[in-house]
Each structure stands twice: as C-alpha cells, then as structure tokens.
Amino acid sequence: MASNKEKKKKDRERRVAQKKIAAAEKKVQENASKQTETSFPKTKKTFTPAPLPKRDVVTANRKSPFTQRRSGGG
C-alpha cells in the first residue's frame, strides 16, 4: 500500500514538472514571435517640453540693509 502511494506521488510530481516545462517553452515561443513581429524597441516616447529660460535677477540698484542701519537710514 505504501509503495502505491509513493508511486502516485512520484507520478504526480512528474506530471507537474512536465506541465511547468511545457508552459515555460510556450512562453519562450510567444516572446520570440512577438519580438519578430515588432522590430522596434518597446520604449515609451513621451513629449517633454523645453525648459523655461531662467530670469536674470537684477540687484544693482538695491542697497544692502547693513549699510542702511549703519548710516542711519536712507
């Protein structure tokens, strides 16, 4: 009786292994056929607008607060 259970267990393991191998082979074949159908890479190409130019900050006419405090105002 025990040998019958072991035999069934081994048969089941063998069947499961064969199913896994068959599924893997099928997946490889599908991937190969998809690659031959599409010759271009599958990268996404998104439109990115040009960055806005930075504004130049003009500080030539400003007085520093330190000199205003030292001189007593403005």
PQR file of N, CA, C, O and H, with PARSE charges and radii, in Angstrom:
ATOM      1  N   MET A   1       0.814  -1.197   0.000 -0.4000 1.5000
ATOM      2  CA  MET A   1       0.000   0.000   0.000 -0.0000 2.0000
ATOM      3  C   MET A   1       0.855   1.257   0.000  0.5500 1.7000
ATOM      4  O   MET A   1       0.557   2.211  -0.718 -0.5500 1.4000
ATOM      5  N   ALA A   2       1.921   1.264   0.804 -0.4000 1.5000
ATOM      6  CA  ALA A   2       2.784   2.437   0.891 -0.0000 2.0000
ATOM      7  C   ALA A   2       3.513   2.673  -0.425  0.5500 1.7000
ATOM      8  O   ALA A   2       3.706   3.815  -0.840 -0.5500 1.4000
ATOM      9  H   ALA A   2       2.163   0.488   1.387  0.4000 1.0000
ATOM     10  N   SER A   3       3.915   1.592  -1.075 -0.4000 1.5000
ATOM     11  CA  SER A   3       4.619   1.761  -2.347 -0.0000 2.0000
ATOM     12  C   SER A   3       3.679   2.336  -3.409  0.5500 1.7000
ATOM     13  O   SER A   3       4.126   3.070  -4.291 -0.5500 1.4000
ATOM     14  H   SER A   3       3.758   0.664  -0.738  0.4000 1.0000
ATOM     15  N   ASN A   4       2.410   2.021  -3.338 -0.4000 1.5000
ATOM     16  CA  ASN A   4       1.437   2.563  -4.278 -0.0000 2.0000
ATOM     17  C   ASN A   4       1.311   4.080  -4.082  0.5500 1.7000
ATOM     18  O   ASN A   4       1.234   4.825  -5.059 -0.5500 1.4000
ATOM     19  H   ASN A   4       2.047   1.425  -2.621  0.4000 1.0000
ATOM     20  N   LYS A   5       1.291   4.531  -2.843 -0.4000 1.5000
ATOM     21  CA  LYS A   5       1.211   5.969  -2.555 -0.0000 2.0000
ATOM     22  C   LYS A   5       2.457   6.687  -3.060  0.5500 1.7000
ATOM     23  O   LYS A   5       2.368   7.769  -3.642 -0.5500 1.4000
ATOM     24  H   LYS A   5       1.354   3.925  -2.050  0.4000 1.0000
ATOM     25  N   GLU A   6       3.609   6.083  -2.836 -0.4000 1.5000
ATOM     26  CA  GLU A   6       4.859   6.689  -3.302 -0.0000 2.0000
ATOM     27  C   GLU A   6       4.872   6.790  -4.829  0.5500 1.7000
ATOM     28  O   GLU A   6       5.328   7.782  -5.397 -0.5500 1.4000
ATOM     29  H   GLU A   6       3.681   5.204  -2.364  0.4000 1.0000
ATOM     30  N   LYS A   7       4.367   5.751  -5.473 -0.4000 1.5000
ATOM     31  CA  LYS A   7       4.325   5.745  -6.935 -0.0000 2.0000
ATOM     32  C   LYS A   7       3.401   6.855  -7.437  0.5500 1.7000
ATOM     33  O   LYS A   7       3.740   7.571  -8.379 -0.5500 1.4000
ATOM     34  H   LYS A   7       3.996   4.945  -5.011  0.4000 1.0000
ATOM     35  N   LYS A   8       2.232   6.995  -6.803 -0.4000 1.5000
ATOM     36  CA  LYS A   8       1.296   8.046  -7.202 -0.0000 2.0000
ATOM     37  C   LYS A   8       1.917   9.423  -7.000  0.5500 1.7000
ATOM     38  O   LYS A   8       1.761  10.319  -7.829 -0.5500 1.4000
ATOM     39  H   LYS A   8       1.957   6.413  -6.038  0.4000 1.0000
ATOM     40  N   LYS A   9       2.622   9.572  -5.886 -0.4000 1.5000
ATOM     41  CA  LYS A   9       3.254  10.863  -5.579 -0.0000 2.0000
ATOM     42  C   LYS A   9       4.315  11.194  -6.625  0.5500 1.7000
ATOM     43  O   LYS A   9       4.387  12.329  -7.096 -0.5500 1.4000
ATOM     44  H   LYS A   9       2.749   8.844  -5.212  0.4000 1.0000
ATOM     45  N   LYS A  10       5.124  10.227  -6.985 -0.4000 1.5000
ATOM     46  CA  LYS A  10       6.165  10.445  -7.993 -0.0000 2.0000
ATOM     47  C   LYS A  10       5.553  10.751  -9.352  0.5500 1.7000
ATOM     48  O   LYS A  10       6.049  11.610 -10.081 -0.5500 1.4000
ATOM     49  H   LYS A  10       5.065   9.305  -6.603  0.4000 1.0000
ATOM     50  N   ASP A  11       4.472  10.045  -9.696 -0.4000 1.5000
ATOM     51  CA  ASP A  11       3.797  10.299 -10.976 -0.0000 2.0000
ATOM     52  C   ASP A  11       3.242  11.728 -11.012  0.5500 1.7000
ATOM     53  O   ASP A  11       3.361  12.434 -12.013 -0.5500 1.4000
ATOM     54  H   ASP A  11       4.069   9.347  -9.104  0.4000 1.0000
ATOM     55  N   ARG A  12       2.639  12.126  -9.903 -0.4000 1.5000
ATOM     56  CA  ARG A  12       2.077  13.475  -9.851 -0.0000 2.0000
ATOM     57  C   ARG A  12       3.182  14.521  -9.987  0.5500 1.7000
ATOM     58  O   ARG A  12       3.028  15.493 -10.727 -0.5500 1.4000
ATOM     59  H   ARG A  12       2.543  11.552  -9.090  0.4000 1.0000
ATOM     60  N   GLU A  13       4.292  14.327  -9.280 -0.4000 1.5000
ATOM     61  CA  GLU A  13       5.422  15.262  -9.373 -0.0000 2.0000
ATOM     62  C   GLU A  13       5.946  15.337 -10.805  0.5500 1.7000
ATOM     63  O   GLU A  13       6.292  16.413 -11.292 -0.5500 1.4000
ATOM     64  H   GLU A  13       4.418  13.538  -8.679  0.4000 1.0000
ATOM     65  N   ARG A  14       6.001  14.190 -11.470 -0.4000 1.5000
ATOM     66  CA  ARG A  14       6.479  14.157 -12.845 -0.0000 2.0000
ATOM     67  C   ARG A  14       5.526  14.913 -13.768  0.5500 1.7000
ATOM     68  O   ARG A  14       5.968  15.668 -14.634 -0.5500 1.4000
ATOM     69  H   ARG A  14       5.719  13.316 -11.074  0.4000 1.0000
ATOM     70  N   ARG A  15       4.215  14.713 -13.584 -0.4000 1.5000
ATOM     71  CA  ARG A  15       3.237  15.413 -14.415 -0.0000 2.0000
ATOM     72  C   ARG A  15       3.299  16.926 -14.199  0.5500 1.7000
ATOM     73  O   ARG A  15       3.232  17.701 -15.153 -0.5500 1.4000
ATOM     74  H   ARG A  15       3.856  14.100 -12.880  0.4000 1.0000
ATOM     75  N   VAL A  16       3.427  17.332 -12.948 -0.4000 1.5000
ATOM     76  CA  VAL A  16       3.504  18.762 -12.644 -0.0000 2.0000
ATOM     77  C   VAL A  16       4.765  19.364 -13.260  0.5500 1.7000
ATOM     78  O   VAL A  16       4.725  20.464 -13.811 -0.5500 1.4000
ATOM     79  H   VAL A  16       3.482  16.703 -12.173  0.4000 1.0000
ATOM     80  N   ALA A  17       5.872  18.651 -13.169 -0.4000 1.5000
ATOM     81  CA  ALA A  17       7.126  19.140 -13.747 -0.0000 2.0000
ATOM     82  C   ALA A  17       6.998  19.267 -15.268  0.5500 1.7000
ATOM     83  O   ALA A  17       7.488  20.236 -15.848 -0.5500 1.4000
ATOM     84  H   ALA A  17       5.905  17.758 -12.721  0.4000 1.0000
ATOM     85  N   GLN A  18       6.354  18.313 -15.907 -0.4000 1.5000
ATOM     86  CA  GLN A  18       6.166  18.377 -17.343 -0.0000 2.0000
ATOM     87  C   GLN A  18       5.285  19.561 -17.743  0.5500 1.7000
ATOM     88  O   GLN A  18       5.536  20.215 -18.755 -0.5500 1.4000
ATOM     89  H   GLN A  18       5.956  17.526 -15.436  0.4000 1.0000
ATOM     90  N   LYS A  19       4.243  19.832 -16.938 -0.4000 1.5000
ATOM     91  CA  LYS A  19       3.380  20.979 -17.218 -0.0000 2.0000
ATOM     92  C   LYS A  19       4.165  22.285 -17.102  0.5500 1.7000
ATOM     93  O   LYS A  19       4.006  23.187 -17.924 -0.5500 1.4000
ATOM     94  H   LYS A  19       4.039  19.301 -16.116  0.4000 1.0000
ATOM     95  N   LYS A  20       5.002  22.377 -16.087 -0.4000 1.5000
ATOM     96  CA  LYS A  20       5.805  23.590 -15.906 -0.0000 2.0000
ATOM     97  C   LYS A  20       6.757  23.789 -17.076  0.5500 1.7000
ATOM     98  O   LYS A  20       6.903  24.902 -17.582 -0.5500 1.4000
ATOM     99  H   LYS A  20       5.131  21.644 -15.419  0.4000 1.0000
ATOM    100  N   ILE A  21       7.399  22.721 -17.499 -0.4000 1.5000
ATOM    101  CA  ILE A  21       8.338  22.810 -18.623 -0.0000 2.0000
ATOM    102  C   ILE A  21       7.602  23.214 -19.892  0.5500 1.7000
ATOM    103  O   ILE A  21       8.092  24.047 -20.655 -0.5500 1.4000
ATOM    104  H   ILE A  21       7.281  21.817 -17.087  0.4000 1.0000
ATOM    105  N   ALA A  22       6.429  22.632 -20.124 -0.4000 1.5000
ATOM    106  CA  ALA A  22       5.656  22.954 -21.321 -0.0000 2.0000
ATOM    107  C   ALA A  22       5.216  24.420 -21.298  0.5500 1.7000
ATOM    108  O   ALA A  22       5.256  25.098 -22.325 -0.5500 1.4000
ATOM    109  H   ALA A  22       6.031  21.955 -19.504  0.4000 1.0000
ATOM    110  N   ALA A  23       4.800  24.905 -20.132 -0.4000 1.5000
ATOM    111  CA  ALA A  23       4.373  26.300 -20.018 -0.0000 2.0000
ATOM    112  C   ALA A  23       5.543  27.242 -20.275  0.5500 1.7000
ATOM    113  O   ALA A  23       5.381  28.268 -20.936 -0.5500 1.4000
ATOM    114  H   ALA A  23       4.768  24.354 -19.298  0.4000 1.0000
ATOM    115  N   ALA A  24       6.719  26.898 -19.757 -0.4000 1.5000
ATOM    116  CA  ALA A  24       7.898  27.738 -19.963 -0.0000 2.0000
ATOM    117  C   ALA A  24       8.291  27.778 -21.441  0.5500 1.7000
ATOM    118  O   ALA A  24       8.625  28.840 -21.967 -0.5500 1.4000
ATOM    119  H   ALA A  24       6.850  26.064 -19.221  0.4000 1.0000
ATOM    120  N   GLU A  25       8.252  26.636 -22.099 -0.4000 1.5000
ATOM    121  CA  GLU A  25       8.591  26.584 -23.523 -0.0000 2.0000
ATOM    122  C   GLU A  25       7.589  27.398 -24.348  0.5500 1.7000
ATOM    123  O   GLU A  25       7.973  28.100 -25.284 -0.5500 1.4000
ATOM    124  H   GLU A  25       7.981  25.774 -21.671  0.4000 1.0000
ATOM    125  N   LYS A  26       6.317  27.299 -23.998 -0.4000 1.5000
ATOM    126  CA  LYS A  26       5.291  28.046 -24.716 -0.0000 2.0000
ATOM    127  C   LYS A  26       5.505  29.546 -24.544  0.5500 1.7000
ATOM    128  O   LYS A  26       5.353  30.315 -25.493 -0.5500 1.4000
ATOM    129  H   LYS A  26       6.006  26.728 -23.238  0.4000 1.0000
ATOM    130  N   LYS A  27       5.852  29.947 -23.350 -0.4000 1.5000
ATOM    131  CA  LYS A  27       6.094  31.369 -23.074 -0.0000 2.0000
ATOM    132  C   LYS A  27       7.293  31.872 -23.881  0.5500 1.7000
ATOM    133  O   LYS A  27       7.255  32.973 -24.429 -0.5500 1.4000
ATOM    134  H   LYS A  27       5.975  29.322 -22.579  0.4000 1.0000
ATOM    135  N   VAL A  28       8.340  31.077 -23.951 -0.4000 1.5000
ATOM    136  CA  VAL A  28       9.525  31.466 -24.719 -0.0000 2.0000
ATOM    137  C   VAL A  28       9.176  31.610 -26.197  0.5500 1.7000
ATOM    138  O   VAL A  28       9.629  32.547 -26.855 -0.5500 1.4000
ATOM    139  H   VAL A  28       8.371  30.183 -23.505  0.4000 1.0000
ATOM    140  N   GLN A  29       8.380  30.694 -26.715 -0.4000 1.5000
ATOM    141  CA  GLN A  29       7.983  30.765 -28.119 -0.0000 2.0000
ATOM    142  C   GLN A  29       7.130  31.997 -28.393  0.5500 1.7000
ATOM    143  O   GLN A  29       7.289  32.644 -29.428 -0.5500 1.4000
ATOM    144  H   GLN A  29       8.012  29.933 -26.181  0.4000 1.0000
ATOM    145  N   GLU A  30       6.216  32.329 -27.463 -0.4000 1.5000
ATOM    146  CA  GLU A  30       5.380  33.520 -27.635 -0.0000 2.0000
ATOM    147  C   GLU A  30       6.236  34.783 -27.623  0.5500 1.7000
ATOM    148  O   GLU A  30       6.026  35.686 -28.433 -0.5500 1.4000
ATOM    149  H   GLU A  30       6.087  31.803 -26.622  0.4000 1.0000
ATOM    150  N   ASN A  31       7.192  34.846 -26.713 -0.4000 1.5000
ATOM    151  CA  ASN A  31       8.072  36.015 -26.650 -0.0000 2.0000
ATOM    152  C   ASN A  31       8.901  36.146 -27.918  0.5500 1.7000
ATOM    153  O   ASN A  31       9.109  37.256 -28.409 -0.5500 1.4000
ATOM    154  H   ASN A  31       7.363  34.113 -26.055  0.4000 1.0000
ATOM    155  N   ALA A  32       9.374  35.036 -28.450 -0.4000 1.5000
ATOM    156  CA  ALA A  32      10.174  35.068 -29.670 -0.0000 2.0000
ATOM    157  C   ALA A  32       9.329  35.543 -30.847  0.5500 1.7000
ATOM    158  O   ALA A  32       9.807  36.304 -31.688 -0.5500 1.4000
ATOM    159  H   ALA A  32       9.205  34.135 -28.051  0.4000 1.0000
ATOM    160  N   SER A  33       8.084  35.102 -30.910 -0.4000 1.5000
ATOM    161  CA  SER A  33       7.231  35.513 -32.028 -0.0000 2.0000
ATOM    162  C   SER A  33       6.866  36.990 -31.906  0.5500 1.7000
ATOM    163  O   SER A  33       6.750  37.678 -32.921 -0.5500 1.4000
ATOM    164  H   SER A  33       7.695  34.484 -30.227  0.4000 1.0000
ATOM    165  N   LYS A  34       6.685  37.481 -30.705 -0.4000 1.5000
ATOM    166  CA  LYS A  34       6.381  38.905 -30.515 -0.0000 2.0000
ATOM    167  C   LYS A  34       7.566  39.767 -30.922  0.5500 1.7000
ATOM    168  O   LYS A  34       7.385  40.839 -31.500 -0.5500 1.4000
ATOM    169  H   LYS A  34       6.780  36.923 -29.881  0.4000 1.0000
ATOM    170  N   GLN A  35       8.763  39.314 -30.627 -0.4000 1.5000
ATOM    171  CA  GLN A  35       9.957  40.086 -30.971 -0.0000 2.0000
ATOM    172  C   GLN A  35      10.142  40.149 -32.484  0.5500 1.7000
ATOM    173  O   GLN A  35      10.593  41.169 -33.005 -0.5500 1.4000
ATOM    174  H   GLN A  35       8.910  38.443 -30.157  0.4000 1.0000
ATOM    175  N   THR A  36       9.806  39.097 -33.183 -0.4000 1.5000
ATOM    176  CA  THR A  36       9.965  39.120 -34.636 -0.0000 2.0000
ATOM    177  C   THR A  36       8.894  39.985 -35.288  0.5500 1.7000
ATOM    178  O   THR A  36       9.140  40.588 -36.332 -0.5500 1.4000
ATOM    179  H   THR A  36       9.439  38.269 -32.759  0.4000 1.0000
ATOM    180  N   GLU A  37       7.700  40.055 -34.683 -0.4000 1.5000
ATOM    181  CA  GLU A  37       6.641  40.885 -35.243 -0.0000 2.0000
ATOM    182  C   GLU A  37       6.962  42.363 -35.104  0.5500 1.7000
ATOM    183  O   GLU A  37       6.730  43.140 -36.030 -0.5500 1.4000
ATOM    184  H   GLU A  37       7.500  39.564 -33.834  0.4000 1.0000
ATOM    185  N   THR A  38       7.491  42.754 -33.962 -0.4000 1.5000
ATOM    186  CA  THR A  38       7.809  44.162 -33.725 -0.0000 2.0000
ATOM    187  C   THR A  38       9.320  44.326 -33.740  0.5500 1.7000
ATOM    188  O   THR A  38      10.026  43.817 -32.869 -0.5500 1.4000
ATOM    189  H   THR A  38       7.680  42.122 -33.210  0.4000 1.0000
ATOM    190  N   SER A  39       9.797  45.039 -34.735 -0.4000 1.5000
ATOM    191  CA  SER A  39      11.246  45.194 -34.861 -0.0000 2.0000
ATOM    192  C   SER A  39      11.760  46.400 -34.091  0.5500 1.7000
ATOM    193  O   SER A  39      12.967  46.532 -33.892 -0.5500 1.4000
ATOM    194  H   SER A  39       9.223  45.452 -35.442  0.4000 1.0000
ATOM    195  N   PHE A  40      10.863  47.289 -33.653 -0.4000 1.5000
ATOM    196  CA  PHE A  40      11.304  48.465 -32.921 -0.0000 2.0000
ATOM    197  C   PHE A  40      11.254  48.185 -31.425  0.5500 1.7000
ATOM    198  O   PHE A  40      10.455  47.358 -30.985 -0.5500 1.4000
ATOM    199  H   PHE A  40       9.882  47.183 -33.815  0.4000 1.0000
ATOM    200  N   PRO A  41      12.085  48.850 -30.638 -0.5600 1.5000
ATOM    201  CA  PRO A  41      12.092  48.610 -29.192  0.2800 2.0000
ATOM    202  C   PRO A  41      10.810  49.113 -28.538  0.5500 1.7000
ATOM    203  O   PRO A  41      10.133  49.990 -29.075 -0.5500 1.4000
ATOM    204  N   LYS A  42      10.486  48.562 -27.395 -0.4000 1.5000
ATOM    205  CA  LYS A  42       9.244  48.890 -26.712 -0.0000 2.0000
ATOM    206  C   LYS A  42       9.432  50.000 -25.677  0.5500 1.7000
ATOM    207  O   LYS A  42       8.851  49.942 -24.593 -0.5500 1.4000
ATOM    208  H   LYS A  42      11.036  47.849 -26.959  0.4000 1.0000
ATOM    209  N   THR A  43      10.224  50.987 -25.999 -0.4000 1.5000
ATOM    210  CA  THR A  43      10.420  52.076 -25.056 -0.0000 2.0000
ATOM    211  C   THR A  43       9.351  53.123 -25.270  0.5500 1.7000
ATOM    212  O   THR A  43       8.899  53.352 -26.392 -0.5500 1.4000
ATOM    213  H   THR A  43      10.696  51.034 -26.880  0.4000 1.0000
ATOM    214  N   LYS A  44       8.952  53.754 -24.185 -0.4000 1.5000
ATOM    215  CA  LYS A  44       7.954  54.804 -24.286 -0.0000 2.0000
ATOM    216  C   LYS A  44       8.623  56.081 -24.746  0.5500 1.7000
ATOM    217  O   LYS A  44       9.693  56.447 -24.261 -0.5500 1.4000
ATOM    218  H   LYS A  44       9.319  53.568 -23.274  0.4000 1.0000
ATOM    219  N   LYS A  45       7.995  56.744 -25.672 -0.4000 1.5000
ATOM    220  CA  LYS A  45       8.492  58.024 -26.128 -0.0000 2.0000
ATOM    221  C   LYS A  45       7.465  59.068 -25.732  0.5500 1.7000
ATOM    222  O   LYS A  45       6.373  59.122 -26.298 -0.5500 1.4000
ATOM    223  H   LYS A  45       7.126  56.447 -26.066  0.4000 1.0000
ATOM    224  N   THR A  46       7.815  59.891 -24.769 -0.4000 1.5000
ATOM    225  CA  THR A  46       6.892  60.918 -24.312 -0.0000 2.0000
ATOM    226  C   THR A  46       7.434  62.281 -24.695  0.5500 1.7000
ATOM    227  O   THR A  46       8.645  62.497 -24.728 -0.5500 1.4000
ATOM    228  H   THR A  46       8.702  59.848 -24.309  0.4000 1.0000
ATOM    229  N   PHE A  47       6.529  63.190 -24.981 -0.4000 1.5000
ATOM    230  CA  PHE A  47       6.912  64.539 -25.349 -0.0000 2.0000
ATOM    231  C   PHE A  47       7.219  65.330 -24.096  0.5500 1.7000
ATOM    232  O   PHE A  47       6.387  65.417 -23.194 -0.5500 1.4000
ATOM    233  H   PHE A  47       5.545  63.015 -24.954  0.4000 1.0000
ATOM    234  N   THR A  48       8.404  65.904 -24.032 -0.4000 1.5000
ATOM    235  CA  THR A  48       8.763  66.759 -22.906 -0.0000 2.0000
ATOM    236  C   THR A  48       9.038  68.145 -23.452  0.5500 1.7000
ATOM    237  O   THR A  48       9.919  68.315 -24.295 -0.5500 1.4000
ATOM    238  H   THR A  48       9.081  65.833 -24.765  0.4000 1.0000
ATOM    239  N   PRO A  49       8.292  69.147 -22.980 -0.5600 1.5000
ATOM    240  CA  PRO A  49       8.524  70.500 -23.481  0.2800 2.0000
ATOM    241  C   PRO A  49       9.878  71.035 -23.025  0.5500 1.7000
ATOM    242  O   PRO A  49      10.439  70.590 -22.024 -0.5500 1.4000
ATOM    243  N   ALA A  50      10.380  71.990 -23.779 -0.4000 1.5000
ATOM    244  CA  ALA A  50      11.683  72.579 -23.453 -0.0000 2.0000
ATOM    245  C   ALA A  50      11.567  73.324 -22.123  0.5500 1.7000
ATOM    246  O   ALA A  50      10.527  73.921 -21.847 -0.5500 1.4000
ATOM    247  H   ALA A  50       9.925  72.352 -24.593  0.4000 1.0000
ATOM    248  N   PRO A  51      12.606  73.299 -21.300 -0.5600 1.5000
ATOM    249  CA  PRO A  51      12.536  74.005 -20.020  0.2800 2.0000
ATOM    250  C   PRO A  51      12.458  75.511 -20.236  0.5500 1.7000
ATOM    251  O   PRO A  51      13.026  76.047 -21.188 -0.5500 1.4000
ATOM    252  N   LEU A  52      11.756  76.176 -19.348 -0.4000 1.5000
ATOM    253  CA  LEU A  52      11.607  77.624 -19.446 -0.0000 2.0000
ATOM    254  C   LEU A  52      12.932  78.307 -19.110  0.5500 1.7000
ATOM    255  O   LEU A  52      13.641  77.865 -18.206 -0.5500 1.4000
ATOM    256  H   LEU A  52      11.294  75.741 -18.575  0.4000 1.0000
ATOM    257  N   PRO A  53      13.270  79.369 -19.823 -0.5600 1.5000
ATOM    258  CA  PRO A  53      14.529  80.071 -19.504  0.2800 2.0000
ATOM    259  C   PRO A  53      14.417  80.749 -18.142  0.5500 1.7000
ATOM    260  O   PRO A  53      13.361  81.267 -17.778 -0.5500 1.4000
ATOM    261  N   LYS A  54      15.514  80.738 -17.399 -0.4000 1.5000
ATOM    262  CA  LYS A  54      15.522  81.360 -16.078 -0.0000 2.0000
ATOM    263  C   LYS A  54      15.658  82.870 -16.229  0.5500 1.7000
ATOM    264  O   LYS A  54      16.372  83.368 -17.099 -0.5500 1.4000
ATOM    265  H   LYS A  54      16.372  80.318 -17.695  0.4000 1.0000
ATOM    266  N   ARG A  55      14.964  83.568 -15.371 -0.4000 1.5000
ATOM    267  CA  ARG A  55      15.020  85.017 -15.414 -0.0000 2.0000
ATOM    268  C   ARG A  55      16.250  85.504 -14.658  0.5500 1.7000
ATOM    269  O   ARG A  55      16.603  84.974 -13.604 -0.5500 1.4000
ATOM    270  H   ARG A  55      14.384  83.163 -14.665  0.4000 1.0000
ATOM    271  N   ASP A  56      16.892  86.520 -15.218 -0.4000 1.5000
ATOM    272  CA  ASP A  56      18.050  87.099 -14.553 -0.0000 2.0000
ATOM    273  C   ASP A  56      17.565  88.088 -13.491  0.5500 1.7000
ATOM    274  O   ASP A  56      16.705  88.925 -13.765 -0.5500 1.4000
ATOM    275  H   ASP A  56      16.605  86.950 -16.074  0.4000 1.0000
ATOM    276  N   VAL A  57      18.106  87.992 -12.309 -0.4000 1.5000
ATOM    277  CA  VAL A  57      17.710  88.876 -11.220 -0.0000 2.0000
ATOM    278  C   VAL A  57      18.674  90.047 -11.178  0.5500 1.7000
ATOM    279  O   VAL A  57      19.886  89.861 -11.072 -0.5500 1.4000
ATOM    280  H   VAL A  57      18.805  87.312 -12.087  0.4000 1.0000
ATOM    281  N   VAL A  58      18.126  91.263 -11.263 -0.4000 1.5000
ATOM    282  CA  VAL A  58      18.952  92.462 -11.245 -0.0000 2.0000
ATOM    283  C   VAL A  58      18.952  93.030  -9.825  0.5500 1.7000
ATOM    284  O   VAL A  58      17.896  93.360  -9.285 -0.5500 1.4000
ATOM    285  H   VAL A  58      17.141  91.413 -11.349  0.4000 1.0000
ATOM    286  N   THR A  59      20.137  93.143  -9.224 -0.4000 1.5000
ATOM    287  CA  THR A  59      20.236  93.652  -7.849 -0.0000 2.0000
ATOM    288  C   THR A  59      21.207  94.819  -7.773  0.5500 1.7000
ATOM    289  O   THR A  59      21.706  95.126  -6.690 -0.5500 1.4000
ATOM    290  H   THR A  59      20.995  92.875  -9.663  0.4000 1.0000
ATOM    291  N   ALA A  60      21.485  95.473  -8.881 -0.4000 1.5000
ATOM    292  CA  ALA A  60      22.488  96.534  -8.902 -0.0000 2.0000
ATOM    293  C   ALA A  60      22.006  97.793  -8.182  0.5500 1.7000
ATOM    294  O   ALA A  60      22.826  98.497  -7.593 -0.5500 1.4000
ATOM    295  H   ALA A  60      21.080  95.224  -9.761  0.4000 1.0000
ATOM    296  N   ASN A  61      20.707  98.104  -8.207 -0.4000 1.5000
ATOM    297  CA  ASN A  61      20.207  99.343  -7.629 -0.0000 2.0000
ATOM    298  C   ASN A  61      19.788  99.202  -6.167  0.5500 1.7000
ATOM    299  O   ASN A  61      19.351 100.189  -5.574 -0.5500 1.4000
ATOM    300  H   ASN A  61      20.041  97.532  -8.686  0.4000 1.0000
ATOM    301  N   ARG A  62      19.898  98.068  -5.584 -0.4000 1.5000
ATOM    302  CA  ARG A  62      19.472  97.858  -4.207 -0.0000 2.0000
ATOM    303  C   ARG A  62      20.612  98.186  -3.245  0.5500 1.7000
ATOM    304  O   ARG A  62      21.783  97.919  -3.516 -0.5500 1.4000
ATOM    305  H   ARG A  62      20.254  97.267  -6.065  0.4000 1.0000
ATOM    306  N   LYS A  63      20.237  98.759  -2.143 -0.4000 1.5000
ATOM    307  CA  LYS A  63      21.211  98.987  -1.081 -0.0000 2.0000
ATOM    308  C   LYS A  63      21.127  97.830  -0.113  0.5500 1.7000
ATOM    309  O   LYS A  63      20.055  97.252   0.067 -0.5500 1.4000
ATOM    310  H   LYS A  63      19.286  98.976  -1.923  0.4000 1.0000
ATOM    311  N   SER A  64      22.210  97.488   0.500 -0.4000 1.5000
ATOM    312  CA  SER A  64      22.176  96.407   1.464 -0.0000 2.0000
ATOM    313  C   SER A  64      21.608  96.918   2.783  0.5500 1.7000
ATOM    314  O   SER A  64      21.843  98.076   3.127 -0.5500 1.4000
ATOM    315  H   SER A  64      23.081  97.958   0.354  0.4000 1.0000
ATOM    316  N   PRO A  65      20.884  96.121   3.521 -0.5600 1.5000
ATOM    317  CA  PRO A  65      20.292  96.563   4.778  0.2800 2.0000
ATOM    318  C   PRO A  65      21.362  96.928   5.813  0.5500 1.7000
ATOM    319  O   PRO A  65      21.114  97.765   6.681 -0.5500 1.4000
ATOM    320  N   PHE A  66      22.527  96.322   5.735 -0.4000 1.5000
ATOM    321  CA  PHE A  66      23.556  96.604   6.721 -0.0000 2.0000
ATOM    322  C   PHE A  66      24.023  98.064   6.612  0.5500 1.7000
ATOM    323  O   PHE A  66      24.184  98.735   7.632 -0.5500 1.4000
ATOM    324  H   PHE A  66      22.728  95.641   5.030  0.4000 1.0000
ATOM    325  N   THR A  67      24.235  98.550   5.408 -0.4000 1.5000
ATOM    326  CA  THR A  67      24.711  99.932   5.246 -0.0000 2.0000
ATOM    327  C   THR A  67      23.617 100.926   5.625  0.5500 1.7000
ATOM    328  O   THR A  67      23.916 102.022   6.100 -0.5500 1.4000
ATOM    329  H   THR A  67      24.104  98.005   4.580  0.4000 1.0000
ATOM    330  N   GLN A  68      22.357 100.555   5.421 -0.4000 1.5000
ATOM    331  CA  GLN A  68      21.279 101.465   5.817 -0.0000 2.0000
ATOM    332  C   GLN A  68      21.231 101.575   7.328  0.5500 1.7000
ATOM    333  O   GLN A  68      20.993 102.665   7.848 -0.5500 1.4000
ATOM    334  H   GLN A  68      22.115  99.665   5.035  0.4000 1.0000
ATOM    335  N   ARG A  69      21.445 100.502   8.041 -0.4000 1.5000
ATOM    336  CA  ARG A  69      21.412 100.562   9.501 -0.0000 2.0000
ATOM    337  C   ARG A  69      22.583 101.351  10.035  0.5500 1.7000
ATOM    338  O   ARG A  69      22.447 102.105  10.998 -0.5500 1.4000
ATOM    339  H   ARG A  69      21.638  99.616   7.619  0.4000 1.0000
ATOM    340  N   ARG A  70      23.715 101.181   9.422 -0.4000 1.5000
ATOM    341  CA  ARG A  70      24.931 101.854   9.918 -0.0000 2.0000
ATOM    342  C   ARG A  70      24.903 103.356   9.626  0.5500 1.7000
ATOM    343  O   ARG A  70      25.391 104.160  10.420 -0.5500 1.4000
ATOM    344  H   ARG A  70      23.826 100.569   8.639  0.4000 1.0000
ATOM    345  N   SER A  71      24.330 103.720   8.487 -0.4000 1.5000
ATOM    346  CA  SER A  71      24.362 105.130   8.108 -0.0000 2.0000
ATOM    347  C   SER A  71      23.193 105.921   8.704  0.5500 1.7000
ATOM    348  O   SER A  71      23.148 107.146   8.597 -0.5500 1.4000
ATOM    349  H   SER A  71      23.933 103.066   7.842  0.4000 1.0000
ATOM    350  N   GLY A  72      22.254 105.216   9.327 -0.4000 1.5000
ATOM    351  CA  GLY A  72      21.165 105.921   9.977 -0.0000 2.0000
ATOM    352  C   GLY A  72      19.963 106.114   9.089  0.5500 1.7000
ATOM    353  O   GLY A  72      19.151 106.997   9.365 -0.5500 1.4000
ATOM    354  H   GLY A  72      22.290 104.221   9.414  0.4000 1.0000
ATOM    355  N   GLY A  73      19.810 105.354   8.063 -0.4000 1.5000
ATOM    356  CA  GLY A  73      18.609 105.479   7.240 -0.0000 2.0000
ATOM    357  C   GLY A  73      18.952 105.724   5.793  0.5500 1.7000
ATOM    358  O   GLY A  73      20.039 105.384   5.325 -0.5500 1.4000
ATOM    359  H   GLY A  73      20.471 104.637   7.839  0.4000 1.0000
ATOM    360  N   GLY A  74      18.053 106.293   5.125 -0.4000 1.5000
ATOM    361  CA  GLY A  74      18.326 106.386   3.726 -0.0000 2.0000
ATOM    362  C   GLY A  74      17.927 107.652   3.146  0.5500 1.7000
ATOM    363  O   GLY A  74      18.105 107.865   1.946 -0.5500 1.4000
ATOM    364  H   GLY A  74      17.170 106.569   5.506  0.4000 1.0000
TER
END
